[in-house]
Amino acid sequence: MQASLSSPGTNPAPTQARKALNVFKGLLALSLLLIIGGAVWYVAITGIVGNKNWDFMTYGLGPAVTCAAGALLLLGSLVAYFTMPVFRPTAAPLMRDLNRDKYLYLLILPGILVVFIFSYMPMYGIILAFKDYKIKSGIMFSSWCGMEHFNRFFGRAIASSIIGNTLFIGITQLLITFPIPIILALLLNELKSTRYRKVVQTIIYLPHFVSWVIMYSLLFSLFSITSGLVNKLLMSLGLSSINMLSDPNMFYGMLYGTSIWKEAGWGTIIYMAAIAGVDQEMYEAAYLDGANRFQQCIHITLPAIAFSVTTMLILNVGSVMGANFDQIMNLRTEATKTTVAQVIDTYVYDMGVSKGEYDLSTAIGLFQQIVNCILLFASNFVVKKMSGEGFF
């Protein structure tokens, strides 16, 4: 009688477990704050003091101790989480999952390490955007200069043309090239012969594996104004030659054409995989209702691959400001490199690699990535509002 009158929320065990879990989360947050705060403190103080007056015991000991305290707190929290009985309700399922799939986690571990080493660790280099970089002082001990490099870039007359050209190429390339893989996938799906479909797929996939260096060599062999095969043929017929490689008016067409030829076939892989997962009974039901192949494609196939399309669209919009560096770098010539073929990526290369202005090029690259990040989140928000499906 007394047990039946007790409310379900008065059980002390779950309440204690929740409190312990909240304490664990708080310790994790505190340890991360200590690690990040110590690292930021160390980076800040090195740029303020400089290399000549640097003394670790005076300036670096405090940040180092802060980071070490955070690391020890993090390690102790994790050990307590997996060993103390109070965390057993939440830790036990995680331990079972780790034990069951330990070989799968081992398989992805090299990939995680590669991403961490080559993508996350170099991120500290973005502080170059806010420093007056000196090679002798290094990244850490170069003095801070605030927003000076951003002001230098936006104060130049060429900045507006570079940003405008980058946006123009990114947007027009997205509008022209993005639908092509979808159309190709839909057309390939309509082929009745499986063998013929595989042959076509192989042919259109192969250009993806051709580097842009080789691509330019092929274009030069075909359209060189003096020795190109196409121009020789045109001149033998009494026609005027085509100066496609050096004519600024033909650069954009060459850019879009080579993008479609090289990447359209490869882009169909994702959409073909999505189409392969469509239930065939839906096509049979639509056929019995009198729908033709075009109607089946519009009302069954396209909605089935809508999530793949929106995902790829969001990712492509998020890289509008990052025009294909390899492509433009290899296709530009002396006649086009300072006009239509000058985008943010190539300008960063010219400033950083060619002229050694690493701090300025880092600032420009950071601005570019911030804009790409804003576009990524904005496109995801808009697509999610319109279709109900987003990337995240």
VOSE-203275 format. One line per 4 residues: number of its first residue (from 1); their letters; for each residue x, y, z of C-alpha. Coordinates in steps of 0.5 Angstrom, whole numbers. Each point is the difference from the previous one (the first is absolute). Layout:
// residues N
NUM = A = X,Y,Z  ...;
***
This chain:
// residues 392
1 = MQAS = 0,0,0  6,5,2  4,-2,-6  -6,1,-5;
5 = LSSP = -1,7,3  7,2,-2  1,4,-6  5,-2,-5;
9 = GTNP = 4,6,0  2,-2,7  5,-5,-1  7,2,2;
13 = APTQ = 4,-4,-4  -2,4,-7  1,6,3  7,-1,3;
17 = ARKA = 2,-3,-7  -3,7,-3  4,4,5  6,-4,-1;
21 = LNVF = 0,1,-8  -1,7,1  6,1,4  4,-4,-5;
25 = KGLL = -3,4,-6  2,7,5  7,-3,1  1,-2,-8;
29 = ALSL = -2,7,-1  5,3,5  6,-4,-2  -1,2,-8;
33 = LLII = -1,7,2  7,0,4  3,-4,-6  -2,5,-5;
37 = GGAV = 1,6,5  7,-2,1  1,-1,-7  -3,7,-2;
41 = WYVA = 4,3,6  7,-3,-2  -2,2,-8  -2,7,2;
45 = ITGI = 6,2,5  5,-3,-5  -2,5,-5  0,6,5;
49 = VGNK = 7,-2,3  4,-2,-6  5,-5,-1  6,5,3;
53 = NWDF = -3,1,7  -3,-7,0  1,-3,7  -4,-7,1;
57 = MTYG = 0,0,7  -3,8,0  -5,-1,-5  -1,-7,-2;
61 = LGPA = 0,-4,6  -7,3,2  -4,-2,-7  4,-7,0;
65 = VTCA = -2,-1,7  -7,2,-2  0,-5,-6  3,-6,5;
69 = AGAL = -6,1,5  -5,0,-5  3,-6,-3  1,-4,6;
73 = LLLG = -8,2,2  -2,-3,-6  4,-6,0  -3,-1,8;
77 = SLVA = -7,1,-2  0,-5,-6  3,-5,5  -5,2,5;
81 = YFTM = -5,-1,-5  2,-7,-2  1,-3,7  -4,3,5;
85 = PVFR = -7,-4,1  -4,7,0  1,1,-7  -1,-8,-2;
89 = PTAA = -7,2,-3  3,4,-5  7,-3,-1  -2,-7,0;
93 = PLMR = -4,1,-7  6,4,-3  5,-5,2  -4,-6,-3;
97 = DLNR = -1,4,-6  8,1,0  1,-7,1  -4,-3,-5;
101 = DKYL = 2,5,-6  7,1,2  3,-3,-6  -4,5,-4;
105 = YLLI = 2,6,5  7,-3,-2  -1,1,-7  -2,7,0;
109 = LPGI = 5,2,5  5,1,-6  -4,5,-3  -2,4,6;
113 = LVVF = 8,1,1  1,2,-7  -6,5,1  3,3,7;
117 = IFSY = 7,0,-3  -1,3,-6  -6,4,1  -1,2,7;
121 = MPMY = 7,1,2  2,5,-5  -6,4,2  5,4,5;
125 = GIIL = 3,3,-7  -6,5,0  3,4,5  4,3,-6;
129 = AFKD = -5,4,-2  0,4,6  8,0,1  6,4,-4;
133 = YKIK = 3,-6,-2  8,-1,0  3,-6,-2  5,0,6;
137 = SGIM = -5,1,5  -4,-5,-2  -8,0,0  0,0,8;
141 = FSSW = 5,5,1  -2,5,-5  -4,6,2  -7,1,0;
145 = CGME = -3,5,-5  -7,0,1  -4,1,-7  5,3,-4;
149 = HFNR = 0,-5,-5  -7,0,-1  0,7,-1  6,0,-5;
153 = FFGR = -4,-5,-4  -7,3,0  4,7,-1  3,-2,-7;
157 = AIAS = -4,1,-6  1,-7,-3  -4,-3,6  -7,2,-2;
161 = SIIG = 2,-3,-7  3,-6,3  -6,-2,5  -5,2,-6;
165 = NTLF = 3,-5,-5  1,-5,5  -8,0,2  -2,1,-8;
169 = IGIT = 4,-7,-1  -2,-3,6  -8,1,-1  0,-1,-8;
173 = QLLI = 4,-6,1  -5,-3,5  -6,2,-4  3,-3,-7;
177 = TFPI = 4,-6,3  -4,-2,6  -7,-3,-4  5,-4,-5;
181 = PIIL = 1,-6,4  -7,0,2  -2,0,-7  5,-5,-2;
185 = ALLL = -2,-5,6  -7,0,-2  1,-1,-7  5,-6,2;
189 = NELK = -6,-3,4  -4,0,-6  5,-4,-4  -3,-7,-1;
193 = STRY = 6,-4,-1  5,-1,6  6,-1,-4  -1,6,-4;
197 = RKVV = -1,4,6  6,-2,3  4,1,-6  -3,7,0;
201 = QTII = 2,1,7  7,-2,0  1,5,-6  -3,6,3;
205 = YLPH = 4,-2,7  7,0,-3  1,7,-1  -1,1,8;
209 = FVSW = 7,-3,0  4,4,-5  3,6,4  -1,7,-2;
213 = VIMY = 8,0,-2  -2,-5,-5  -6,3,-2  3,7,-2;
217 = SLLF = 5,-4,-4  -6,-3,-4  -3,6,-1  7,3,-2;
221 = SLFS = 1,-5,-5  -7,1,-3  -1,8,0  7,2,0;
225 = ITSG = 0,6,-4  7,-2,-4  0,-8,1  -7,-2,2;
229 = LVNK = -4,-5,-4  -6,3,0  3,7,-2  4,-4,-6;
233 = LLMS = -6,-3,-2  -4,7,0  6,3,-4  0,-5,-5;
237 = LGLS = -7,1,-2  1,7,-1  -3,2,7  2,5,6;
241 = SINM = 4,-4,6  -3,0,7  4,3,5  -4,-3,6;
245 = LSDP = 6,-1,5  2,8,0  -6,3,-2  -4,3,6;
249 = NMFY = -6,0,-3  0,-8,-1  3,-1,7  -7,-1,4;
253 = GMLY = -2,-5,-6  6,-4,1  -1,0,7  -7,-3,0;
257 = GTSI = 1,-5,-6  6,-3,4  -3,0,6  -6,-4,-3;
261 = WKEA = 4,-5,-4  5,-1,6  -5,-1,6  -7,-1,-3;
265 = GWGT = 1,-7,0  3,-1,6  -6,4,4  -5,-5,-3;
269 = IIYM = 3,-5,5  -4,2,6  -7,1,-4  1,-7,-3;
273 = AAIA = 1,-3,7  -6,4,2  -5,-2,-6  3,-7,1;
277 = GVDQ = -4,0,7  -7,2,-3  -5,-6,1  -2,-3,-6;
281 = EMYE = -7,-1,2  -1,7,-1  2,0,-7  -5,-6,-1;
285 = AAYL = -6,4,3  1,6,-3  1,-4,-7  -7,-3,2;
289 = DGAN = -3,7,1  2,2,-7  6,4,2  5,0,-6;
293 = RFQQ = 8,0,1  1,8,1  -6,0,5  3,-5,4;
297 = CIHI = 7,3,0  -3,7,2  -5,-3,6  4,-6,2;
301 = TLPA = 7,1,-2  2,7,2  -4,0,7  4,-6,1;
305 = IAFS = 7,3,-1  -3,7,3  5,-1,6  6,-2,-4;
309 = VTTM = -1,6,-4  -1,5,6  6,-2,3  4,1,-6;
313 = LILN = -3,6,-1  2,3,7  7,-3,-1  1,4,-6;
317 = VGSV = -3,6,2  4,0,6  6,0,-5  -2,6,-4;
321 = MGAN = 6,4,2  5,-6,-1  0,0,-8  4,-6,-2;
325 = FDQI = 7,2,1  3,-6,-4  -4,2,-6  1,7,0;
329 = MNLR = 7,0,2  2,-5,-6  -5,3,-5  2,7,1;
333 = TEAT = 5,4,-5  4,6,0  -6,3,-4  -5,-2,5;
337 = KTTV = 4,-1,7  -1,8,2  -7,1,-2  -6,-6,-1;
341 = AQVI = 5,-5,3  1,3,6  -4,-2,6  2,0,8;
345 = DTYV = 3,-7,0  5,2,-6  1,7,3  2,-4,7;
349 = YDMG = 5,-4,-4  3,6,-3  1,4,6  2,-6,5;
353 = VSKG = 4,-5,-5  2,5,-5  2,6,4  0,-3,7;
357 = EYDL = -5,5,4  -2,-6,4  -4,4,5  -4,4,-5;
361 = STAI = -2,-6,-4  -2,-4,6  -5,6,2  -3,0,-7;
365 = GLFQ = -1,-8,0  -3,1,7  -5,5,-3  -2,-5,-5;
369 = QIVN = -1,-6,4  -4,5,5  -5,2,-6  0,-8,-2;
373 = CILL = -2,-2,7  -5,6,0  -3,-3,-7  0,-7,3;
377 = FASN = -4,1,6  -5,5,-4  -1,-5,-6  -2,-5,5;
381 = FVVK = -5,4,4  -3,2,-7  0,-7,-3  -3,-2,7;
385 = KMSG = -5,5,0  -2,-1,-7  0,-8,0  0,-2,7;
389 = EGFF = 7,-4,-1  6,3,1  8,-3,1  0,2,8;
***
